[in-house]
Amino acid sequence: MVWELDHKQLPVLVLPPRGPAVCPWLTSIIDDGTRALVGWAIALTPHTGTVLTALRMALVVDEQRGPFGAVPAMVRLDRGLEFAAQAVKDALAALCVDTHRLPGFTPHRKGKIERVHQSMEQTLLVGLPGYTKGPRDAGGRLHGPLADTGRDKAAAETATLAPTRIERFVAQRFAPWVAWYNTERPDSMLAARTPAQAWADDATAVHRIEVGSLRHLLLAGVERTINKDGIRFKELAYVAPELQGRRGQSVHVRFMPHDDRFIEVYRDGEHLCTAYPQGQLSAEQTEAFRTHARAEAKRLGTARRRASARTRAELAPLTGDEIGAAESRLIPAAGARDLIGRASDELLRRRARTNLLGLIDPTAPRETRGWS
């Protein structure tokens, strides 16, 4: 199984949460044998996070998307810096996937994914408002309800007729088109079969991976220490109920580059929790956090009481003027056991002295033997 990966700036205007209208970028992954669009991600600019997100989609089996999802034997990449990021290299290396980096300016070397992009433009984007490759007037202004000049892009958010919001474009336009392309559109190069049918007809054995393993593989990692306000990372404080009572412990943080919505926390190689930025918790997460915090406080209180019950007190020296004996310090349970052990050893030494039996130690100096 071979995959092709590529970026493409979509020639259609969308409106981001803030700022002027833009043409978003698509990171796509297709299966070379079936031409299935197995993974994709859309962002305002391409970066390592979009590549890892698309890889995760391509690797995971999701019945709603079709039968797709497997670990490829090789991937073909162009010279984009995002594909050369260390996090991407580490993820592919961990999955034992060979990487073939194509020479620069050779789009024909990955012609299948270029053809998928062309089909996407012809069957989806050309019919949307804000399609930037449409006809223009003599002054270069785009015909249609939307314009792509700098002034029009800047004023798009407050315009009467605005471009589609990027989240609506992804959920209502692009995702349904991908489902249609993979499962309903026959391809002449696949003997009039759909990519899903070609995938089902392929008898090649595929290697799949558990979703839990991908949580670790497809993230970059750093070491952090748990503080009183959680884990400080990228100038944000990340919190989770499982972090209660772990202040000062060192943990391994795995994160999605360019995505601050969550981090995965590992302790001694085991997944500890998923932490979220403080102040960005949902109502359910806040309630779970408080419930776990109460349970953790109860557990720590019980542990402190047990530790206090196992401690031994050391009395202050008495001079005769004291009304009562006072405790000068507390000795932890481990120290108390050590103190009791030393006292027992001293008692044994005393009981083993031969002069208690009336015997004289022949090795003692003559003047201390009691006779001349």
N, C-alpha and C positions, 0 to 999 in steps of 0.2 A: 504494500500500500504506500502510495506516494502522495504527498500534499503539496499544493502551491499556495504561498502566502503573498499578499500584496496590499498596498495602500492605494486608495483612490479618493480624490476630492470630488464629492458629488456636485454636479452642476445644478443645484437647486437651493434657493434661499430658505433658511429656517431661522426661527427666532430663539436665541438662547435665553436662559433665565434672566440674564442681565446683559446689557450692551446692545450694539447694533446687530442687524441681520447678517448672517454669515452663510457660507457654503461649507457644510460639515465634511469630515473625513471618514471614510469607511475602511476598516481593516477586515479583510476577508480571507477565508481559507476554503479551498475546494479540494475534493478528492479527485486525483488525476484519472482514475479508472472509470468513475461513474459521473463525474462532473457535478457532484452534489455540493452545494454550498453548506458545508458542515459546521462552520464557525464564522462569526462576524461580530463586530463591535463598531459603534458609531460614536465619535467624539468631535469636539470643536477643532482639535489638532491631534495628529497621531503621536502616540508616546508608548512607552514600555507597557503601561497598564492596559492599553487597548489590545496590544499583542497578546498579553497573558490572558485577558478576558476572552478573546476569540479562541485561543488555544483551549481554554477550559471548556467552552461550549463544544468545540470539536471533539474533545476527548470523552465527554460525559454522554451517556445514553439517556435520552429523554423521549418517552413514548409520544408526547405531544408533537415533537418535531419529526418523528419518523424513526427508522431503524438505525440511524447514524450514531456513531460514537465508538472510537477505537484508537489504539496507539499506532501511529504510522511507522513504517520502516525508515522513511526518509522524507525530508521537507526541502523544497526548493525556495530560496529566498533571494530577493534582490539586495542592493547595496544600501538600503535604508538603515539609518543609524539605530532606529528603534528595534530592528531585528537583530542587531549586533550587541544589544545591551546584555550585561552580564547576567541579569535575572533570567532573560530568555535563554541564554546559553546554558545556564545551570539547569533550568527546567527540562530542556531537550536532552541534555546529557544524562540527567537522572532517569529519564525514560528510555535511554539507550536509542535515541533517534539520531540517525545520520543527518548532517546538515550540508546542503549543497548551495553555496553562495554563487549566484550567477554574476557574470561580468556586468559592468555598468552599461547602461543604454542598450540593452538587448531584450526588449519586451517580447520579441518573438520566441525567446527561450522559455517563456511561460505563457504561451499563447492561449491556453485553455481558460485561465483565469481572466485574461484580457477579453476573451469572448463572452464570458459570463457578465463582466462589467458592461460590455456593449449591449447584451440582451437586457440587462437591468435598465439601462438608459432608454432603450427603445420601447420597452413594455411598461415602464413605471414612471420614470422621471419626466419624459417628454410631455406627459399629459398633466403635470402638476403646475399650479401657479408658482411663478418664481423660477421657472426653468431658464437658466442663464444662457443656454445655447440656442434659444429661439430667435426668430427674425428681429431685426433692428431697423430703425429708420436711418435716414441719411446722416443724422448727427450721432449715430451710435447708441441711441437710447432703445432699450428693450421694449418691444411691443408687448402689450398685455397689461393686466391690472397692477403688476409689480415692476419696479425698476431696481436696477442694481448699481446705481451711482452711489458714491460715498455719502452724499447728502441724504439720499433716500434710505440707505441702510441705517444711517444714524437715527433717522426719524421713524423707523419702521415700528418701534414699540408703541408709539402713540398715534400711529396712522389709523385712519378709518378702516382701511383694508390692509391688514398686516400679514406677513408670511406665517406659515404654520409653525407652531411651537415645536421645538426639536423633540420633546418627549412624545408629543402627539404624532409627529412624523414617524418616529421609530415604532410606536405601538400600533398605530392605525394604518400606516402605509407600508413601511418597509418590512416589518415582521410578517404580515399576511402575504406580501409578495414573495418572500423567501419560502414560505410554506407552499404557495402555489407553484413556484418554480421547481421545488424539490419533489413534489408529490403529484402534480397534475399536468405539468407542461411536458409533452413528448419532445424528445430531442432526436433530430434526424441522425446525429452521429452515434446515437445509442440504439439504432434500429427501431426508432419510433417509440422507445420506452422512456419513462420518466427516470430521473436519477434514483428515486426510491426503488423502482422496479429493477433497475440495473444493479443496485446494491444487494437486493434480495436474491437476484439470480447469480451473483458472484459466489462461487464455492470456496474462495480463498479464506483460510482460517484467520480470524482477527484476534488481536490481543486487547483485552479491556482492563481497565484499572478502576479501583474503588474510588468513590467520590471523596471519602475521607483522606485518602492519600494525596489527592490533588490540592487539598487545602494547604498542605505544606509545600508541595513541589512548585506550585505556580505563584509563589510569593517570595519577595526579597526578605532578607533577615538581618537583624542587628541584636546586640545585647543591651538590656536595660535593667534598672533596679526599681523595684516597687517602692514608691514613696507614700507618704500619708494621704496624698490626694490622688493616688493611682499611679499610672505609668506616664511619665512625661515623654512625649514623642512629637516631633515636628511642631513644637511650641504649643501643643495641646495636651490636656490631661485626660487619659483614657481610663475608664472605670468599668468594673464588672463585679458582681457579687462575690465571685470566687477569689478576688484579690483581698478581701477583708482578712485581717490578721496575718498578712504576709509581708508586712513592711520590712524593707531591708533585704529581701530575697532577690537574687539575680534570676532573670528570666530571659528567654529567647523570644524576640518579637518578630513575627512574619507579617508583612504588609504588602499591599498592592501599590506599586508606584503611581503617583498622581491621583490616589484615591484615599482620602482621609476619613472615610465613613466608618471604618472598623480596623482592628488589628487582631491577629491571632497570637495568643500567648502560650508558650511552651515552657515547661519546667522539668528538667532532667529527662528531656526527650519525649515527655508525654504532653499531650494537648491539655492545657489547663482551662482556658476559656476564650471567648471572643469578647474583646473590650471595645467600648464605644466612647466617643468624645463626651466629656462631661457637659451637660446642658443640652445634648442632642438625643437623650434617651426618650423612647416612646413611653406612653403611659404604662403599657404592659411591662416594659423593661424596668421602669422606675419602681413599680410594685414588686417585681421579682428581686430587684436590688435591695429594697427595704426588708423584704421577708428574709432573704439570705443574710442580710446584715444583722437582723435580730437573732437569727439562729446562731450565727457565728459569735456574736457577743455573748450569748448564753453558753456556748461551748467553751469560749475562752474564760468566762467567769468560773465555770465548773473546774477547768484545768487549774486556774489560780488557787481556788479553794483547796483542791487536792494537794497542790504543791505546798501551800501554807501548812496544811495538816501534817505533812511529812517533814517539815523543818524542825530543828531543835534550837532552843534558846540558850544563849550563854549568859550567865549572870555577871553583873558588875561586881567588882571587888568590894567586900564589906569591911568596915572599920569599927563597927560597934555603935555608931551614931545613927544608922539608918533605921527608919521605921519598918520598912519592908524590903525584900530583895527586889532588885530591878533588873530587867533584861538589857544588856549592853548591845547585843547584836543577834541577828538570826543567822543560823547556819543552814544552807540548803541541804536537801536530803542527801545528795551525793557527798557533800562535805561532812555531814553528820555521820554517815556510814564510815567514812575514812577516819573520823575522830574516834568512833567507837572501836574500830579495828586497832588503832594505835594504843588505846587504853587496854584492850584485851591482850595485846602483845606484851605490854609492860607488866600486866598482872602475871602472865605466864613466866616472864623472866624472874619476877620476884619469887614466885613459887618454886622455881628451879634452882635457887641459890642454895649452895651446900651448907653455908654457915647456919641456916635455919635448923639444920639437923645436928648441930654441934660438931660438925666436921671442920677441919682447917684446910684451907686451900694451900697446898704445898708450893704453889707458884707465887704466892703472895710474898711481899718483902718480909724479912725476918722481924723487923720491929713492929709489924702489924699483926703477928700471929698470936699475941697474947701470952707468950712464954719465952723465956730466954734459954 
